[in-house]
């Protein structure tokens, strides 16, 4: 049986809701005729019935504004500044936002509106109010001090459900606490500091890199690193791997036989990517997103490919756990097993197939995409700044030498390495935009110290952008757009970050702070160390990049980082580079 697409129930609900004023209008006309013997022209009744739908909408919109104004005055608050578009329903504002995320520069309109209205402002997209903020005080309220009042919400969850299910990134309340509680014990210090897994897959990835470079071709480093993080994350999570590093790497678009290799990379990883694109597009369209999926669920076919790999792994883990139980294996002994995977750990907590599926997939996204995004942008920035690459490589050679695998203590000693990673996370934070809905009416801080707090009605979409905040000169100083790792080491650290730690949120904050934060730092640092032990120079090869994935020439005339971009930053759920990151590297001399 064919499953129902998201657009069908949305349209049915719309028909039912909008039929009410039409039926009331027709009934009123009929009653008027019966009571007064007046004969209304049919055309007038039809026009009145049709107009009743937008009239109802206009009345409800006005009433909402009136109630909001009254409620704000009642509690001594003020309304959030409005971005007012020129088209009905602020359709032009919606088009600008969608353009930035599809063909423009990420969050450009957010930045420009913030310059005009301040770090917190509101826009009504097709009459749906969105509060947009990059104010660290507001983010602290949302993520920490008023955490119970700000939830993912049904609209966001409906966008994500076909991919994330009810996993930890798409749940609230008891279900979120269940997923969080199941996963937390596995991210112990012993687990996240076990680098044997990283070394295994880093070695495979670097060997692949060398082979392609020695053949005289540029390498899509983003593709390579996605394979590395996918294989290492899948091994860490469920003891099996997608084996993406065994497949043929893509060739530059200039290589005539590149197309023959495309089928080799069309697999789990590609389906995963397309599904994330689909749900990312949903969130940016707002409450009307099901209208774009009336005839198809844009994630369905991709998730079939994902589940084709994932489901047998889940079934095998449940079966293995049951066999251990039947054999009388002691749970405590099993917990201490060195080769226990996250999935082995989860099946001891629940055998519910939906919960297992959703949680493993959510953690896989976190373990693959966020880490790969950061590593790709680290290499991108090092290609742009050879002097920083040289200094970082020297630190690595001083601490671990040219061949030894690093330990956790080694990484703690490498202050500049951590600064490079943090500076990359600041400029290209993996999740640049996120959102919450407030359960109850509330107020949020006003950046104007003399202003009243902002009033937020219940069930309002609050969009917050670490990406915009991380690049703000107000919070990071006049050189905020520059890539300068020393800002995490010199007096700027004490001036900006230490007094206000909520200006830097690459891993979120509060109760939902990323459980895998240390795992991510360790994996990123480990790979960078191994990479720079074996390569001494790297550069971008923009000729290998597809021409339609290069920044337009007019970007060079703009302000901030946009002016110096040599690639196009994009986002689905996490950041990536449009068209990949094509690089060339020089292997280090053996006598170093």
C-alpha positions in Angstrom: 0.0 0.0 0.0 1.3 3.5 -0.9 2.0 5.6 2.1 0.3 9.0 2.4 2.5 12.0 1.5 2.8 14.9 4.0 0.9 17.2 1.7 -2.4 15.2 1.7 -3.4 15.5 5.4 -2.2 19.1 5.3 -4.6 19.9 2.4 -7.4 17.9 4.1 -7.0 19.9 7.3 -7.0 23.1 5.3 -10.1 22.2 3.4 -12.0 21.4 6.7 -10.8 24.5 8.5 -11.6 26.9 5.6 -14.9 25.3 4.8 -16.2 26.5 8.2 -16.5 30.2 7.2 -17.9 29.2 3.8 -20.6 27.1 5.3 -21.4 29.7 7.9 -21.8 32.3 5.2 -24.1 30.1 3.1 -26.1 29.2 6.2 -26.4 32.9 7.1 -27.6 33.8 3.6 -30.2 31.0 3.7 -31.4 32.1 7.2 -31.7 35.7 6.0 -33.8 34.6 3.1 -36.1 32.5 5.4 -36.5 35.3 8.0 -37.0 38.3 5.7 -38.2 36.7 2.5 -35.3 38.7 0.8 -33.9 37.1 -2.3 -30.1 37.5 -2.4 -28.5 37.1 -5.8 -26.6 33.9 -6.1 -23.5 35.7 -7.4 -23.5 37.8 -4.2 -23.8 34.8 -2.0 -20.9 33.1 -3.8 -18.6 36.2 -3.5 -19.5 36.5 0.2 -18.7 32.8 0.7 -15.3 33.0 -1.1 -14.4 36.3 0.7 -15.2 34.7 4.0 -12.0 32.7 4.0 -9.5 35.6 3.7 -11.7 37.7 5.9 -11.5 35.1 8.7 -7.7 35.0 8.2 -7.4 38.8 8.4 -9.6 39.0 11.5 -7.6 36.2 13.3 -4.3 38.0 12.3 -5.5 41.3 13.7 -6.8 39.7 16.9 -3.4 38.0 17.4 -1.6 41.3 17.0 -4.1 43.0 19.4 -3.8 40.3 22.1 0.0 40.4 21.7 0.1 44.2 22.2 -2.2 44.0 25.2 -0.3 41.2 26.8 3.0 42.9 26.4 1.7 46.1 28.0 0.2 44.1 30.8 3.5 42.7 31.9 5.6 45.8 31.2 7.3 44.4 28.1 7.6 45.6 24.5 7.1 44.1 21.1 10.1 42.7 19.1 11.1 45.0 16.2 9.6 44.0 13.0 11.1 43.4 9.6 8.2 44.4 7.3 8.4 43.2 3.7 6.8 44.9 0.7 4.7 42.0 -0.5 1.6 40.4 1.0 2.5 37.9 3.7 6.1 39.2 3.6 6.6 36.9 0.6 9.6 38.9 -0.4 11.2 38.3 3.0 10.6 34.6 2.6 12.1 34.6 -0.9 15.2 36.4 0.4 15.7 33.9 3.2 15.3 30.9 0.8 17.6 32.6 -1.7 20.4 33.0 0.9 20.2 29.3 1.8 19.9 28.0 -1.8 21.9 30.3 -4.1 23.2 33.2 -2.0 25.5 33.6 1.0 24.4 31.8 4.1 22.3 34.0 6.4 23.1 37.3 4.5 19.6 38.7 5.1 19.8 37.8 8.8 23.0 39.8 9.1 21.7 42.8 7.2 18.4 42.9 9.2 20.4 42.6 12.4 22.4 45.7 11.4 19.1 47.6 11.0 16.9 46.3 13.8 19.4 44.9 16.4 20.3 41.3 17.3 16.6 40.3 18.0 13.9 41.0 15.5 10.7 39.5 14.2 9.3 38.7 10.7 6.0 37.2 9.8 6.4 34.7 7.0 3.1 34.0 5.4 1.5 35.4 8.6 3.5 33.0 10.8 5.6 35.0 13.3 9.3 34.1 13.6 11.5 35.8 16.2 15.1 35.7 14.9 18.0 36.3 17.3 21.8 36.3 17.6 21.9 37.9 21.0 23.9 35.7 23.5 21.7 36.8 26.3 18.6 35.5 24.5 20.4 32.3 23.5 21.3 31.8 27.2 17.6 32.2 28.1 16.5 29.7 25.4 19.1 27.1 26.0 19.7 27.3 29.7 17.8 29.6 32.1 14.4 29.1 30.6 15.1 25.7 29.0 11.8 24.0 29.9 9.8 26.6 28.2 11.6 26.3 24.8 11.0 23.1 23.0 11.5 21.7 19.5 7.8 21.9 19.0 5.3 20.1 16.7 6.0 22.1 13.6 9.8 21.5 13.7 9.3 17.8 14.7 6.9 17.3 11.8 9.5 18.6 9.4 12.2 16.2 10.7 10.1 13.1 11.7 10.6 11.2 8.5 14.3 11.2 9.0 15.1 11.8 12.7 11.9 10.1 14.0 11.6 10.7 17.8 15.4 10.6 18.4 17.3 12.9 20.8 17.5 15.8 18.3 13.8 15.7 17.5 12.0 15.0 20.8 10.9 16.9 23.9 9.9 16.1 27.5 10.0 12.4 28.6 11.0 11.1 25.2 14.0 13.4 25.1 15.0 12.5 28.6 14.7 8.8 27.7 17.0 9.2 24.7 19.5 11.4 26.5 19.6 9.1 29.5 20.2 6.0 27.3 23.1 7.6 25.4 24.9 9.6 28.2 26.7 6.7 29.9 28.4 5.5 26.7 30.2 8.8 26.2 32.5 8.2 29.1 36.0 9.5 29.2 37.4 6.0 28.5 35.3 5.6 25.4 35.9 9.0 23.8 39.6 8.9 24.6 40.1 5.5 22.8 42.0 6.6 19.7 42.6 3.2 18.2 39.4 3.5 16.1 40.4 7.0 14.8 43.8 5.7 13.8 42.4 2.8 11.9 40.2 4.9 9.7 42.5 7.9 9.5 45.2 5.6 8.1 42.8 4.3 5.4 41.7 7.9 4.5 45.2 9.2 4.3 46.3 6.3 2.2 43.4 7.0 -0.2 44.5 10.7 -0.3 48.1 9.8 -1.1 47.1 7.4 -3.9 44.9 10.0 -5.7 47.4 12.8 -5.3 50.3 10.7 -6.6 48.2 10.0 -9.6 48.3 13.7 -10.4 44.7 14.5 -9.5 43.2 17.0 -7.0 41.1 15.4 -4.2 37.7 16.4 -2.9 38.7 16.5 0.7 35.2 17.0 1.9 34.1 13.8 0.3 37.1 12.0 1.8 36.5 13.3 5.3 32.8 12.4 5.1 33.8 8.8 4.3 36.3 8.8 7.2 33.7 10.1 9.7 31.0 7.8 8.4 33.1 4.7 8.7 34.5 5.6 12.1 31.1 6.7 13.5 29.3 3.6 12.2 32.0 1.4 13.7 31.9 3.3 17.0 28.1 3.2 17.1 27.2 -0.4 16.0 30.4 -2.3 15.3 29.8 -2.4 11.6 30.9 0.0 8.9 29.5 1.3 5.7 32.9 0.8 4.1 32.7 4.0 2.2 36.5 4.4 2.2 36.7 1.2 0.1 34.8 2.9 -2.8 36.4 4.9 -5.5 36.9 8.6 -4.8 35.3 11.1 -7.2 37.4 12.8 -9.9 37.5 16.5 -10.7 34.9 17.6 -13.2 37.7 18.1 -15.8 38.5 14.4 -15.9 36.7 12.8 -18.8 36.2 9.4 -17.1 34.9 10.8 -13.8 31.3 9.9 -14.7 32.1 6.2 -14.9 32.9 6.4 -11.2 29.7 8.1 -10.1 27.8 4.9 -9.5 30.5 3.7 -7.1 29.7 6.4 -4.6 25.9 6.3 -4.9 25.0 4.5 -1.7 24.1 5.0 1.9 26.1 8.2 2.1 24.4 9.9 -0.8 20.9 8.8 0.4 21.7 10.2 3.8 22.8 13.5 2.3 19.7 13.9 0.1 17.4 13.1 3.1 19.1 15.8 5.2 18.7 18.3 2.3 15.0 17.5 2.1 14.3 18.1 5.8 16.5 21.2 5.9 14.5 22.7 3.1 11.3 22.0 5.0 12.4 24.0 8.1 13.1 27.1 5.9 9.8 27.0 4.2 7.8 27.3 7.5 4.4 25.9 8.2 3.5 25.6 4.5 6.2 23.0 3.7 3.7 20.1 3.2 2.4 21.9 0.1 5.6 21.1 -1.6 5.2 17.4 -0.9 1.6 16.7 -2.0 2.6 14.1 -4.5 5.7 12.7 -2.9 7.5 12.5 0.5 10.9 13.9 -0.6 12.7 11.8 2.1 11.0 8.4 1.5 13.2 6.9 -1.2 16.4 8.1 0.4 15.4 6.7 3.8 14.7 3.3 2.2 18.4 3.2 1.2 19.4 4.2 4.7 17.2 1.7 6.4 18.3 -1.1 4.1 21.7 -0.8 5.7 20.6 0.1 9.2 17.8 -2.3 9.9 19.8 -5.6 9.6 22.4 -4.1 12.0 19.7 -3.2 14.5 18.1 -6.7 14.2 21.4 -8.4 14.7 22.2 -6.3 17.9 18.8 -7.2 19.4 19.3 -10.9 18.5 22.8 -10.9 20.0 21.5 -9.3 23.2 18.8 -11.9 23.6 21.3 -14.8 23.0 23.5 -13.3 25.7 20.6 -13.1 28.1 19.6 -16.7 27.4 23.2 -17.8 28.0 23.2 -15.9 31.4 25.8 -13.4 30.5 26.3 -11.0 33.4 25.2 -7.5 32.5 28.0 -5.8 34.5 30.6 -8.0 32.7 29.1 -7.1 29.4 29.2 -3.4 30.2 32.9 -3.6 30.9 33.5 -5.3 27.5 36.1 -3.2 25.7 34.5 -3.8 22.3 31.0 -2.9 23.3 29.3 -0.5 20.8 26.7 2.2 21.5 24.1 -0.1 19.9 25.1 -3.0 22.3 24.7 -0.5 25.1 21.3 0.7 23.9 19.7 -2.7 23.5 20.3 -3.4 27.2 18.1 -0.4 27.9 15.3 -1.0 25.4 14.3 -3.5 22.6 11.8 -1.1 21.0 12.9 -1.1 17.4 11.6 2.5 16.7 13.6 3.9 19.6 16.7 2.0 18.7 16.4 3.1 15.0 15.8 6.7 15.8 18.5 7.1 18.4 21.3 5.4 16.4 20.4 7.4 13.3 20.4 10.7 15.3 23.8 10.0 16.8 25.2 8.9 13.4 24.3 12.2 12.0 26.0 14.0 14.8 29.1 11.7 14.6 29.4 12.0 10.8 28.2 15.4 9.6 29.3 17.8 12.3 32.8 16.5 12.6 33.3 16.2 8.8 32.0 19.8 8.4 34.6 21.1 10.9 37.5 19.1 9.4 36.6 20.3 5.9 36.6 23.9 6.9 39.9 23.5 8.9 41.6 22.3 5.7 39.9 25.1 3.7 41.2 27.8 6.1 44.7 26.2 6.3 44.8 26.3 2.5 44.1 30.1 2.7 46.6 30.7 5.5 49.8 28.8 4.9 51.5 30.7 7.7 49.0 29.3 10.2 49.4 25.8 8.7 53.2 26.0 9.1 52.9 27.1 12.8 50.4 24.4 13.5 52.4 21.7 11.9 55.5 22.8 13.8 53.6 22.4 17.1 52.5 19.0 16.1 56.0 17.9 15.2 57.4 19.3 18.4 54.9 17.4 20.6 54.4 14.0 18.8 57.0 14.0 16.0 56.4 13.0 12.4 55.1 9.4 13.0 53.9 8.7 16.5 50.1 8.6 17.1 49.0 11.2 19.6 47.6 10.5 23.0 45.0 12.5 24.9 47.7 14.2 27.0 49.5 15.2 23.7 46.4 16.9 22.5 46.0 18.8 25.8 49.5 20.1 25.3 48.7 21.4 21.8 47.2 24.8 22.6 47.5 26.2 19.1 45.8 23.1 17.6 42.8 23.7 19.9 42.7 27.3 19.0 42.7 26.5 15.3 39.8 24.1 15.8 37.9 26.6 17.9 38.4 29.4 15.4 37.1 27.2 12.7 34.1 26.3 14.8 33.5 30.0 15.4 33.5 31.0 11.7 31.9 27.9 10.3 29.9 26.5 13.2 28.4 23.1 12.1 24.8 24.0 13.0 24.5 27.7 11.9 20.8 28.1 12.5 18.4 26.3 14.9 15.0 27.0 16.3 12.7 26.5 19.3 9.1 27.1 20.2 8.1 28.6 23.6 5.4 26.6 25.4 4.1 29.6 27.4 4.1 33.3 26.9 7.4 34.8 28.1 9.9 37.6 27.8 13.4 37.6 26.5 16.2 40.1 27.1 16.4 43.3 25.2 20.0 44.2 24.0 19.2 47.8 24.8 20.1 48.2 28.5 17.4 50.9 28.8 14.8 49.0 26.9 11.9 46.9 28.2 12.2 43.1 27.7 10.7 41.7 24.6 7.3 39.9 24.8 7.0 36.5 23.1 3.5 35.0 22.8 3.1 31.2 23.4 4.0 28.9 20.6 6.2 31.4 18.7 9.0 30.1 16.5 12.3 31.5 17.9 15.1 31.1 15.4 18.6 31.6 16.8 21.8 31.8 14.8 25.2 31.0 16.3 26.6 31.6 12.8 25.6 35.3 12.9 26.6 35.7 16.6 30.0 34.1 16.1 30.9 36.6 13.4 29.5 39.7 15.1 31.9 42.5 15.8 29.8 43.5 18.8 30.7 40.3 20.6 34.1 39.4 19.0 35.7 42.7 18.2 36.5 44.6 15.0 38.4 41.7 13.5 35.6 39.2 14.0 35.5 38.3 10.3 39.2 37.3 10.2 40.5 33.8 10.7 42.9 34.3 13.6 43.3 31.3 16.1 45.3 33.6 18.4 42.0 35.2 19.6 41.6 32.0 21.7 45.0 32.5 23.3 45.7 36.2 23.7 44.1 39.1 25.5 41.0 38.9 23.3 40.0 35.7 25.0 39.9 37.5 28.3 38.2 40.6 26.8 35.4 38.9 24.9 34.9 35.2 25.6 35.6 34.6 29.3 33.2 37.4 30.5 30.5 36.1 28.1 30.9 32.4 27.3 27.5 32.3 25.5 29.0 34.1 22.5 30.7 30.8 21.5 28.2 27.9 21.1 29.4 25.4 18.5 28.1 22.5 20.6 25.0 24.3 22.0 24.6 24.8 25.7 22.4 24.0 28.7 20.7 20.6 29.2 20.9 19.9 25.4 24.6 20.5 25.1 26.2 18.0 22.8 27.1 14.8 24.6 29.7 14.0 22.0 31.5 17.3 22.3 34.8 15.8 23.6 34.5 12.9 21.1 34.3 15.5 18.3 37.2 17.5 19.6 39.3 14.3 19.9 38.4 13.0 16.4 39.0 16.4 14.7 42.3 16.9 16.5 43.5 13.4 15.9 42.9 13.6 12.2 44.5 17.0 11.8 47.6 15.7 13.6 47.8 12.7 11.4 47.2 14.8 8.3 49.9 17.3 9.1 52.4 14.7 10.1 52.3 13.4 6.5 51.6 16.5 4.5 53.6 19.8 4.8 51.8 22.0 2.3 48.2 22.2 0.9 46.4 24.5 -1.5 43.0 24.8 -3.1 42.6 23.7 -6.7 39.7 25.8 -7.9 40.1 24.5 -11.5 39.0 21.1 -10.2 35.9 22.7 -8.7 32.8 22.7 -10.8 32.4 26.2 -12.1 28.8 26.5 -10.8 30.0 25.9 -7.3 32.5 28.8 -7.2 31.5 32.1 -5.6 30.2 34.8 -7.9 32.7 37.6 -8.7 30.6 40.2 -7.0 31.2 38.6 -3.6 34.7 40.1 -3.7 33.2 43.6 -3.4 31.2 42.7 -0.2 32.1 43.0 3.5 33.3 40.5 5.9 34.2 36.9 5.1 32.0 36.9 2.1 34.6 39.0 0.3 37.4 36.4 0.8 35.4 33.2 0.3 36.8 30.9 -2.4 34.1 28.3 -1.9 30.4 28.6 -1.2 29.3 27.7 2.4 26.0 25.8 2.4 23.8 24.1 5.0 21.2 21.3 5.1 21.1 20.4 8.8 24.8 21.0 9.2 27.3 23.1 7.2 29.1 21.8 4.1 30.9 23.2 1.0 29.0 23.4 -2.2 30.7 21.2 -4.9 33.2 19.8 -2.4 36.7 21.0 -1.3 39.2 20.2 -4.1 42.8 20.4 -2.8 46.3 19.5 -3.6 48.8 18.6 -1.0 52.6 18.0 -0.7 53.8 15.0 1.2 56.2 15.7 4.0 59.9 14.9 3.6 60.8 11.6 5.3 63.8 13.1 7.2 61.7 15.5 9.3 
